[in-house]
Amino acid sequence: MIELLKKIYPLRLAPVSPDTDKAIKILQKELPFAVHEYPSGMEFNGWMVPEVWVVEKALIQKDGKLIYDGTKHPLGVMSYGKSFKGRVAIEELKKHLTYRKDFPKAVGYHCDYYYKPWRADWGFSIPYEIYEKLGSGNYDIDLKVNVSKGKMKVCDYFLQGETDDTFFLNAHNCHAGQANDDIAGVVVGIEIMKRLAKQKNHYSYRLIIAPEHLGTVFYLAGLSKNEIKKFKCGFFLEMLGNKNRLALQETFTGKGLLDEAAHHFLKFRRPDYFSAPFRKVVGNDETVWEAPGYEIPTVSLSRWPYPEYHTSNDNESIISESMLEDSVGAVLGILQIMETNCTLKRKFDGLIALSNPKYDLYMSQRDPSIRPTISEEQVKWNYLMDCLPRYFDGTMTILEIARKHDLPYDELYEYIGRFQKKGLVSFVKRIAKSPVKVKKNGLRRTLRGRLFA
Ligand SMILES: [Zn+2]
């Protein structure tokens, strides 16, 4: 993953740019992405597809001496800023400069004009150590950007499962010169899809790599209502390579099956994780997927915060393969719950002698004469064993049982699998459809509403 990341993040990425096209060619070598194109100037709900934007020259000079060359780093010029040539006083120049005092040698990321082209002005991002040395007097600015019509591209890789019901992964590829935000999410998403492609999946999967907001806005706007309906839920993947614990941002309602699966998995397998409601960790395309009319439950997984965020110090030095791998494992673990979670159907009546070797399903109980001490864990398993046969009536999913008994899903799944092998129970595959609404006592109630709510 890190080798792929190193090829992409140093590029001059933008919503529409020659280097973004180059990045897409690299991505297509990893997975056979379909590429959707949206022409510059296209509008939807007030969002505009940007033009191709290329910096040709970006000089700040004083008395013929070069003070700053904004072409040295892809972030040196405010993204989608305008051209300007002329002599300005220091007071005027400073209105056109941004800097990061917390990283005096780095340049900051300025992407405001991606989304608000009507506000665009000329400007540079410069290291604070240069900014603070700027003296009084006049400066000669020679900033030339070339703008032309082009096409914004959205990469779309689809993996067909047993059903058309689809889970999506989404990451963005528009931040020039930054590794963790979000080429880390891009490479993690690709790795997850490669691994899903090697197994048989119940659900279908779609990986969307696109410019932040703009890409998903136009992608979803181009789909029919029926195509939108196939999306059941998904992940925004971002900032997953730095050394920090995982951060789970919940869906808009915070009450979907994906929220429950993610919390449950992380609680047992990444216990140092933290979580917060919708938009309270980081802001990305979950607003697009969750927008009214779509309302596709979207969690976000990141390793927020990290200090180098939106600076040129967000480079490969803060990324490790082991953190990327840990992120892949977390998403696959959560998806494994989504893939296998189902209700259960009993094939017997009465109490089964689970300790009989022909079943071998007994979980030991504490007994002062025989087993005076057993672990807290074993107490939980013993209690589960006493309750489990009653759950084989189709009223609870495996995840609900795991949550109720505070046991790791994968171990519970394996234990129930042993009942299935003995012919005592069958797995009932879940029906992945929108919640069924019925009227009861004059109130609208949701049956199994939490499935994909
Ligand atoms: Zn960002």
Boltz pocket constraint, residues with backbone or C-beta under 6 A from the ligand:
constraints:
  - pocket:
      binder: B
      contacts: [[A, 175], [A, 181], [A, 310]]
      max_distance: 6.0
